[in-house]
Amino acid sequence: MRDVLTAEEARRIALAAQGFGGRRNAELSSWRQIAPAIRRMGLLQLDSVNVLVRSHYLPTYSRIGAYDRAALDARAFAGGRKRAMFEYWAHEASLLPLDLHPWMRWRMRRAAAGIGIYSGIAKFAIENRDYVRAVVDEIGRRGPLAASELDDPGTRSGPWWGWHKGKTALEYLFWAGEVTTGQRRGFERVYDLPERVIPSEIGAAATPDEPDAIRALTLAGARAHGVATEVDIRDYFRLPNAETRTALRELVEEGALVPVRVDGWQQAAYLAADAEIPARATPTALLSPFDPLVWHRPRTERIFDFHYRLEFYTPEPKRTFGYFVMPFLHRGRLEARVDLKADRAAGRLRVLGVFAEEGLRRPDAMLEALAAELRHLATWLGLADVDVESGAPLAVILKGYST
């Protein structure tokens, strides 16, 4: 194995590890094509922003092209044997493959015990023990419920994002693994008992010891990156610092990870022993702000020399590029960003702004590829037209390619 990698090799490894570079489909793919892409990423981050489409749909599209979103929904929220995913807190709220459920139970135990970041909400559960147990009993008796459907949801108050006591109780129970997401209505979580949602063979699977679980998730994060620093790996599943360092040492001793230096990186790095190092990597795709290729912003800058921040949490006068700004991966490099909005009533994909990276030598080639990607995206979303609204010079050129 190599102990020194060039920055170019690190970029190619990262793209391959995340599943970029395969054939992307124009026709709708089924679950058979969807599942490998999700398994390679390891999770899909959820978010409420819906100005284009719910964010968890986009990473799979970026990798395989058009697919049936209903097929993903069915596997994420269906009952019985069709269910292939569960919702839990991983890299933020996420959908994860079912076989990761046992590996997340250490976090459920910590939440139940109020360890670390869970101390505040666990304190609420202790102080309101009878009420929390009554919520569990009510779901058992009545079936799946949203927080607003509880007999006694309470009023909105307190430190937990203005949650009422019913929502606070349900979130504690969710983090502790005593309830789970049965389905979502729009984006509202509907809670149910795990035994009615998680397939019995998964529920009956042995619970790994905490060090083993954290080591498995450390390796999964490292493989999802291909080559990564300790902080990159920790960030993927939001793992605790000391335990991850221990896991990294053990994985190096086992030969699953190889310590490497990457030219230009200040931090030491780890290469997954089974990582692919492609001779070339030239994928093209629009990326969700919550795509695992770019969600850890320091890594994005290190790999792609691309400074990226979410702006939909920023007041409009302070935004630089727009509201829902998607990085554009062109031939394996992040060369632009585009501000998009789906106007579903009018059947239009609105392009509110397009911005090329400084130093881009061939903007025309990038813009022509971007126009094609926008047409594919609009078709997948069921939108008839791409409407470039900005009058900036790059947007004018893009409009020419889009018509």
C-alpha positions as CSV (number, residue, x, y, z in Angstrom):
1,M,0.0,0.0,0.0
2,R,1.1,3.6,-0.7
3,D,2.0,5.8,2.3
4,V,1.9,9.1,0.4
5,L,-0.9,10.2,-2.0
6,T,-1.1,13.1,-4.2
7,A,-4.0,15.5,-3.8
8,E,-5.3,14.4,-7.2
9,E,-5.3,10.8,-6.1
10,A,-7.2,11.7,-3.0
11,R,-9.9,13.4,-5.0
12,R,-10.3,10.4,-7.3
13,I,-10.4,8.1,-4.3
14,A,-13.1,10.2,-2.6
15,L,-15.3,10.2,-5.7
16,A,-15.0,6.5,-6.2
17,A,-15.7,5.7,-2.5
18,Q,-18.9,7.8,-2.7
19,G,-20.2,5.9,-5.8
20,F,-19.6,8.5,-8.5
21,G,-18.4,7.5,-11.9
22,G,-20.9,4.8,-12.8
23,R,-23.5,5.0,-15.5
24,R,-26.4,7.4,-14.8
25,N,-29.8,6.5,-16.0
26,A,-32.3,8.6,-18.0
27,E,-35.1,6.1,-17.3
28,L,-36.5,5.5,-13.8
29,S,-34.4,3.0,-11.8
30,S,-36.0,0.5,-9.4
31,W,-35.0,-0.4,-5.9
32,R,-32.5,-2.9,-7.3
33,Q,-30.4,0.0,-8.6
34,I,-31.2,2.4,-5.8
35,A,-30.1,0.1,-2.9
36,P,-26.4,-0.3,-3.8
37,A,-26.0,3.5,-4.1
38,I,-27.5,4.0,-0.6
39,R,-25.5,1.2,0.9
40,R,-22.3,2.7,-0.4
41,M,-23.1,6.1,1.2
42,G,-24.3,4.4,4.3
43,L,-27.1,6.9,5.1
44,L,-29.2,9.7,3.6
45,Q,-29.4,12.9,5.6
46,L,-33.0,14.3,6.1
47,D,-33.8,17.9,6.1
48,S,-37.0,20.0,6.0
49,V,-36.0,22.3,3.2
50,N,-38.2,21.6,0.2
51,V,-37.6,24.5,-2.2
52,L,-36.4,22.0,-4.9
53,V,-37.2,18.5,-3.5
54,R,-36.6,16.9,-0.1
55,S,-32.8,16.7,0.3
56,H,-32.6,12.9,1.0
57,Y,-33.8,12.2,-2.6
58,L,-30.9,14.0,-4.2
59,P,-27.7,12.1,-3.3
60,T,-29.0,8.9,-5.0
61,Y,-30.1,10.9,-8.1
62,S,-26.6,12.4,-8.3
63,R,-25.0,9.0,-8.4
64,I,-27.4,6.9,-10.5
65,G,-29.6,9.4,-12.3
66,A,-33.3,9.2,-12.6
67,Y,-35.0,6.8,-10.2
68,D,-38.5,6.2,-8.7
69,R,-38.7,8.2,-5.5
70,A,-41.8,6.2,-4.5
71,A,-39.6,3.1,-4.5
72,L,-37.3,4.8,-2.0
73,D,-40.2,5.9,0.1
74,A,-41.6,2.4,0.2
75,R,-38.4,0.9,1.4
76,A,-37.9,3.7,3.9
77,F,-41.4,3.8,5.4
78,A,-43.2,0.7,4.4
79,G,-44.2,-2.0,6.8
80,G,-43.2,-5.6,7.0
81,R,-40.6,-7.2,4.7
82,K,-40.5,-4.4,2.2
83,R,-38.8,-2.0,4.7
84,A,-35.1,-1.7,4.1
85,M,-34.3,1.4,6.1
86,F,-34.9,3.0,9.4
87,E,-34.6,6.5,10.7
88,Y,-32.3,7.6,13.4
89,W,-29.8,10.2,14.4
90,A,-26.5,9.5,12.6
91,H,-25.1,12.4,10.6
92,E,-28.0,14.6,11.8
93,A,-31.4,12.9,11.3
94,S,-30.9,10.2,8.7
95,L,-32.2,7.2,6.9
96,L,-29.9,4.2,7.4
97,P,-29.9,0.6,6.0
98,L,-31.6,-1.7,8.4
99,D,-28.5,-3.8,9.1
100,L,-27.0,-0.7,10.9
101,H,-29.7,-0.8,13.5
102,P,-27.7,-3.0,16.0
103,W,-24.7,-0.7,15.5
104,M,-26.6,2.4,16.5
105,R,-28.0,0.9,19.8
106,W,-25.0,2.2,21.8
107,R,-26.2,5.7,21.0
108,M,-29.8,4.8,22.1
109,R,-28.4,3.6,25.4
110,R,-26.5,6.8,25.9
111,A,-29.6,8.8,25.1
112,A,-31.7,6.8,27.6
113,A,-29.0,7.4,30.3
114,G,-28.7,11.1,29.5
115,I,-25.0,10.8,28.7
116,G,-23.3,13.8,26.9
117,I,-25.5,15.8,24.6
118,Y,-28.6,13.9,25.7
119,S,-28.5,15.1,29.3
120,G,-31.0,17.9,29.0
121,I,-33.7,15.8,27.3
122,A,-33.1,12.9,29.6
123,K,-33.6,15.2,32.6
124,F,-37.0,16.1,31.1
125,A,-37.8,12.4,30.9
126,I,-36.9,11.8,34.5
127,E,-38.9,14.8,35.7
128,N,-41.9,13.7,33.7
129,R,-41.5,10.0,34.0
130,D,-45.2,9.2,34.3
131,Y,-46.1,11.4,31.3
132,V,-43.3,9.8,29.1
133,R,-44.6,6.3,30.0
134,A,-48.1,7.3,29.2
135,V,-47.0,8.5,25.8
136,V,-45.5,5.0,25.1
137,D,-48.7,3.4,26.3
138,E,-50.8,5.6,24.1
139,I,-48.9,4.7,20.9
140,G,-49.1,1.1,21.9
141,R,-52.9,1.4,22.3
142,R,-53.8,3.7,19.5
143,G,-51.1,3.0,16.9
144,P,-48.7,5.3,15.0
145,L,-49.1,9.0,16.1
146,A,-47.7,12.3,15.3
147,A,-46.8,14.6,18.3
148,S,-49.9,16.7,17.5
149,E,-52.2,13.7,17.8
150,L,-51.4,12.8,21.4
151,D,-54.3,13.0,23.8
152,D,-52.3,15.5,25.9
153,P,-49.6,17.2,23.7
154,G,-49.2,20.1,26.0
155,T,-48.3,23.7,25.1
156,R,-45.2,24.9,23.3
157,S,-42.6,26.2,25.7
158,G,-39.1,25.5,27.2
159,P,-35.7,25.2,25.7
160,W,-36.2,22.4,23.1
161,W,-36.8,24.5,20.0
162,G,-40.2,25.5,21.3
163,W,-41.4,21.9,21.4
164,H,-44.5,21.1,23.5
165,K,-44.1,18.4,26.1
166,G,-45.5,15.7,23.9
167,K,-42.9,16.4,21.2
168,T,-40.1,16.5,23.8
169,A,-41.2,13.2,25.2
170,L,-41.4,11.6,21.8
171,E,-38.0,12.8,20.8
172,Y,-36.5,11.5,24.0
173,L,-38.1,8.1,23.3
174,F,-36.9,8.3,19.7
175,W,-33.3,8.9,20.6
176,A,-33.6,6.2,23.3
177,G,-34.9,3.7,20.8
178,E,-38.2,3.2,22.5
179,V,-40.1,4.5,19.6
180,T,-39.1,5.0,15.9
181,T,-40.4,6.6,12.8
182,G,-43.3,4.6,11.4
183,Q,-43.8,7.0,8.5
184,R,-43.7,10.7,7.6
185,R,-46.7,12.8,6.5
186,G,-45.2,15.5,4.4
187,F,-42.2,16.0,6.7
188,E,-43.9,15.4,10.0
189,R,-42.6,12.3,11.8
190,V,-45.2,9.7,12.8
191,Y,-44.0,7.6,15.7
192,D,-44.6,3.9,16.4
193,L,-43.2,1.1,18.5
194,P,-40.0,-0.5,17.1
195,E,-41.5,-4.0,17.2
196,R,-44.2,-2.8,14.7
197,V,-41.7,-1.2,12.4
198,I,-38.3,-2.9,12.5
199,P,-38.4,-6.4,11.1
200,S,-38.2,-9.1,13.7
201,E,-34.9,-10.5,12.6
202,I,-33.3,-7.1,12.9
203,G,-34.9,-6.4,16.3
204,A,-33.7,-9.9,17.5
205,A,-30.1,-9.4,16.3
206,A,-27.5,-9.3,19.0
207,T,-26.5,-5.8,20.3
208,P,-22.8,-5.3,19.8
209,D,-20.7,-4.0,22.7
210,E,-20.2,-0.2,22.4
211,P,-16.5,-0.4,21.4
212,D,-17.3,-2.9,18.7
213,A,-20.2,-0.7,17.4
214,I,-18.1,2.4,17.3
215,R,-15.2,0.5,15.6
216,A,-17.7,-0.8,12.9
217,L,-19.1,2.7,12.3
218,T,-15.5,4.2,12.2
219,L,-14.6,1.7,9.5
220,A,-17.9,2.4,7.6
221,G,-17.2,6.1,7.7
222,A,-13.6,5.6,6.5
223,R,-14.7,3.4,3.6
224,A,-17.4,5.9,2.6
225,H,-14.6,8.5,2.3
226,G,-11.9,6.3,0.8
227,V,-9.2,8.5,2.3
228,A,-9.9,10.8,5.2
229,T,-8.6,12.5,8.3
230,E,-9.7,11.5,11.8
231,V,-12.1,14.4,12.0
232,D,-13.6,13.5,8.6
233,I,-14.3,10.0,9.8
234,R,-15.7,11.0,13.1
235,D,-18.0,13.5,11.4
236,Y,-19.6,10.9,9.1
237,F,-21.7,9.2,11.9
238,R,-20.9,11.9,14.5
239,L,-18.8,9.6,16.6
240,P,-17.2,10.4,20.0
241,N,-13.6,11.6,19.9
242,A,-11.7,9.3,22.3
243,E,-13.6,6.2,21.2
244,T,-13.0,6.9,17.6
245,R,-9.2,7.4,18.2
246,T,-9.1,4.0,19.9
247,A,-11.1,2.4,17.0
248,L,-8.7,4.0,14.4
249,R,-5.7,2.5,16.2
250,E,-7.3,-0.9,16.3
251,L,-8.3,-0.8,12.6
252,V,-4.8,0.2,11.6
253,E,-3.4,-2.8,13.6
254,E,-5.9,-5.1,11.9
255,G,-4.9,-3.8,8.5
256,A,-8.4,-2.4,7.6
257,L,-7.0,1.2,7.5
258,V,-3.6,2.4,6.3
259,P,-2.0,5.6,7.7
260,V,-1.1,7.9,4.8
261,R,0.0,11.4,4.0
262,V,-1.8,13.4,1.4
263,D,0.1,16.2,-0.4
264,G,-1.2,19.6,0.9
265,W,-3.2,18.1,3.8
266,Q,-2.0,19.3,7.2
267,Q,-3.6,16.4,9.1
268,A,-2.6,12.8,9.0
269,A,-5.0,10.6,6.9
270,Y,-6.3,7.0,6.7
271,L,-6.8,5.1,3.5
272,A,-9.3,2.3,3.6
273,A,-7.4,-0.9,2.6
274,D,-10.0,-1.8,0.1
275,A,-10.4,1.7,-1.4
276,E,-10.3,2.0,-5.2
277,I,-7.7,4.4,-6.7
278,P,-9.1,5.1,-10.2
279,A,-6.8,6.2,-12.9
280,R,-9.3,8.9,-13.8
281,A,-12.5,10.2,-12.3
282,T,-14.7,12.6,-14.4
283,P,-18.3,12.3,-13.1
284,T,-20.7,15.2,-13.6
285,A,-23.7,15.9,-11.3
286,L,-25.5,18.5,-9.3
287,L,-25.1,17.9,-5.6
288,S,-27.5,18.5,-2.6
289,P,-26.2,20.8,0.1
290,F,-26.6,17.6,2.3
291,D,-24.7,15.3,0.0
292,P,-22.1,13.3,2.0
293,L,-19.5,14.3,-0.6
294,V,-19.7,17.9,0.5
295,W,-21.5,18.0,3.9
296,H,-18.3,18.3,5.9
297,R,-17.2,21.8,4.7
298,P,-13.5,21.6,5.8
299,R,-13.1,18.4,3.8
300,T,-14.8,19.9,0.8
301,E,-12.2,22.7,0.8
302,R,-9.4,20.2,1.3
303,I,-10.5,17.8,-1.5
304,F,-11.9,20.3,-4.1
305,D,-10.6,23.7,-3.1
306,F,-14.3,24.7,-2.9
307,H,-15.5,27.0,-0.1
308,Y,-19.2,26.2,0.6
309,R,-21.6,27.2,3.2
310,L,-25.4,26.8,3.6
311,E,-27.2,30.0,3.0
312,F,-30.8,29.2,3.6
313,Y,-30.2,29.7,7.4
314,T,-28.7,33.2,6.6
315,P,-30.9,36.3,6.3
316,E,-31.4,37.2,2.7
317,P,-29.4,40.4,2.7
318,K,-26.3,38.5,3.9
319,R,-26.5,35.7,1.3
320,T,-23.7,35.6,-1.3
321,F,-25.1,33.1,-3.8
322,G,-28.7,32.5,-3.0
323,Y,-31.1,30.2,-0.9
324,F,-30.8,26.6,-2.2
325,V,-27.4,26.6,-3.8
326,M,-26.2,23.3,-5.3
327,P,-22.6,22.7,-6.0
328,F,-22.0,21.5,-9.6
329,L,-19.6,18.6,-10.0
330,H,-18.2,18.8,-13.6
331,R,-15.8,16.1,-14.8
332,G,-14.8,15.3,-11.2
333,R,-14.2,18.9,-10.0
334,L,-16.5,21.4,-8.3
335,E,-16.6,24.1,-10.9
336,A,-19.8,26.1,-10.1
337,R,-22.8,26.5,-7.9
338,V,-26.4,27.2,-9.0
339,D,-29.3,28.6,-7.0
340,L,-32.4,26.5,-7.9
341,K,-36.1,26.5,-7.0
342,A,-38.9,24.2,-8.2
343,D,-42.0,26.1,-9.2
344,R,-44.4,23.2,-9.1
345,A,-47.5,25.1,-9.9
346,A,-46.0,26.5,-13.1
347,G,-44.0,23.3,-14.0
348,R,-40.7,25.2,-14.1
349,L,-37.3,24.6,-12.7
350,R,-36.2,28.2,-11.9
351,V,-32.5,29.0,-12.1
352,L,-32.1,32.1,-9.9
353,G,-28.3,32.3,-10.2
354,V,-25.2,30.6,-11.5
355,F,-21.7,31.2,-10.3
356,A,-18.4,29.7,-11.7
357,E,-15.4,29.2,-9.5
358,E,-12.5,31.6,-9.9
359,G,-9.9,30.5,-12.4
360,L,-12.2,28.3,-14.4
361,R,-10.6,28.2,-17.8
362,R,-13.4,26.7,-19.9
363,P,-16.7,28.1,-18.6
364,D,-18.5,27.3,-21.8
365,A,-17.9,23.5,-21.5
366,M,-19.1,23.6,-17.9
367,L,-22.2,25.7,-18.7
368,E,-23.1,23.3,-21.6
369,A,-22.9,20.4,-19.2
370,L,-24.8,22.2,-16.5
371,A,-27.6,23.0,-19.0
372,A,-27.9,19.2,-19.8
373,E,-27.9,18.4,-16.1
374,L,-30.7,21.0,-15.4
375,R,-32.8,19.5,-18.2
376,H,-32.4,16.0,-16.7
377,L,-33.2,17.2,-13.2
378,A,-36.3,19.0,-14.4
379,T,-37.5,15.9,-16.2
380,W,-36.9,13.8,-13.1
381,L,-38.9,16.2,-10.9
382,G,-41.8,16.3,-13.4
383,L,-41.1,19.9,-14.4
384,A,-41.6,20.9,-18.1
385,D,-39.2,23.8,-18.4
386,V,-35.9,25.2,-17.2
387,D,-36.2,28.9,-16.7
388,V,-32.9,30.8,-16.3
389,E,-34.0,34.1,-14.6
390,S,-30.7,35.8,-13.9
391,G,-29.4,38.3,-16.3
392,A,-25.8,37.9,-15.3
393,P,-23.3,37.1,-18.1
394,L,-22.9,33.4,-17.1
395,A,-26.6,33.0,-16.8
396,V,-27.1,34.4,-20.3
397,I,-24.7,31.9,-21.7
398,L,-26.4,29.1,-19.7
399,K,-29.8,30.2,-21.1
400,G,-28.5,29.8,-24.6
401,Y,-27.6,26.2,-23.9
402,S,-30.8,25.5,-22.0
403,T,-33.2,26.6,-24.8
